[in-house]
């Protein structure tokens, strides 16, 4: 368990805006201002306001805000301690590429039962699959990572399937999953996953085309 005081918690609150967190659109500058406001609120000890703003940005899938909100939930700063919510948002940040979230997810996991962890895994998978079905390439990678890294024992078949879909959309952060899965799976398992990956890919492409 990380022991952090109010004095030094500011050291690991992320205050750097990441344009990769959100698609570039007309709302980007508004969202950036919201992130800056949340960071300023924390820096000026408006912890409740900061937690509310980081939560709002987390729900908009900003990785740095997800990490910050998870940390606040873990430490009970600006919001009551909630280990389940902290685990969920820490993993959302980790799946979105925030390296500092790796340690946070492990710290929180030590404090949860296997039953609680399994329930949270189901929730996490449902959330990232929903985004993936909408055609978000980063979310497709997150589905693969959830199957492969979040569960106690990697799900090689499903992880491989979704990693192939993510790769087809140009995501390079799943290459290690593909390599590891191909070393573990039998030929018939790989072929089955490849067929399913093609089906999922076609469904996502057709669904995206239908909305344009």
C-alpha positions, -999 to +999 in steps of 0.1 A: +000+000+000+014+034-010+015+058+019+009+093+007+001+124+027-017+155+015+017+171+013+032+148-013+002+135-031+005+163-056+037+148-069+019+120-086-012+138-097-009+140-135-013+176-147-001+171-183-029+173-209-027+146-235-043+152-269-042+115-276-068+111-249-096+124-270-103+127-307-096+161-321-129+179-325-146+212-317-148+202-280-111+196-275-102+230-262-132+230-239-121+196-225-085+209-221-097+238-201-117+215-179-086+194-173-066+225-165-093+237-141-093+203-123-056+204-119-057+240-106-085+230-082-063+203-068-033+225-066-053+251-046-066+224-023-101+224-037-101+186-035-138+181-038-140+203-069-110+185-084-125+151-078-158+161-095-140+175-125-116+145-129-146+122-126-164+140-154-133+139-176-128+102-168-162+094-181-152+112-213-123+087-215-093+110-208-065+087-195-047+112-172-080+122-156-088+085-151-056+080-133-060+111-111-096+102-102-085+066-093-058+080-071-082+103-053-107+075-048-079+052-035-066+078-010-100+093-001-090+128-011-119+149-024-142+119-023-146+090+001-123+061-004-138+036-028-115+007-037-138-008-063-142+025-082-105+032-078-097-002-093-120+004-122-107+038-131-071+028-125-075+000-150-092+023-175-062+046-173-038+017-175-055+003-206-053+037-221-015+038-217-009+056-184+022+038-171+018+051-135-015+033-133+003-001-134+014+002-098-019+017-087-039-012-101-016-037-083-018-018-050-056-018-051-059-054-062-041-065-030-070-051-010-098-068-029-112-103-027-112-126-057-150-123-059-148-085-060-121-086-086-140-109-108-171-087-107-150-056-115-134-074-144-169-081-159-177-044-155-145-033-171-148-057-200-184-045-207-173-009-207-144-013-231-164-036-254-191-010-257-166+016-269-150-010-292-183-018-308-186+018-316-154+016-336-129+032-313-095+016-321-080+023-287-110+006-271-105-024-293-069-027-280-083-023-245-106-053-249-076-074-260-056-062-230-085-068-206-087-105-217-049-108-216-037-088-186-066-080-162-077-116-156-056-137-132-051-162-159-047-148-195-075-157-219-053-164-248-081-171-273-103-140-267-072-118-262-058-130-295-091-125-313-094-089-302-057-082-307-061-092-343-090-069-347-070-040-331-040-047-353-063-046-384-072-010-373-036-001-371-031-005-333+005-015-325+001-018-287-013-054-291+017-069-310+031-085-278-003-101-271-004-116-306+031-129-303+025-145-269-009-160-279+005-175-311+032-192-290+005-207-266-024-216-289-027-247-310-033-242-347-070-250-346-074-225-318-056-198-338-076-204-369-109-203-348-098-169-333-088-156-367-122-164-382-139-147-352-116-117-355-127-113-392-164-114-382-159-088-354-139-066-378-165-068-404-193-060-379-175-029-366-166-016-401-202-021-414-216-005-383-193+025-386-202+028-423-239+027-415-236+057-392-217+079-417 
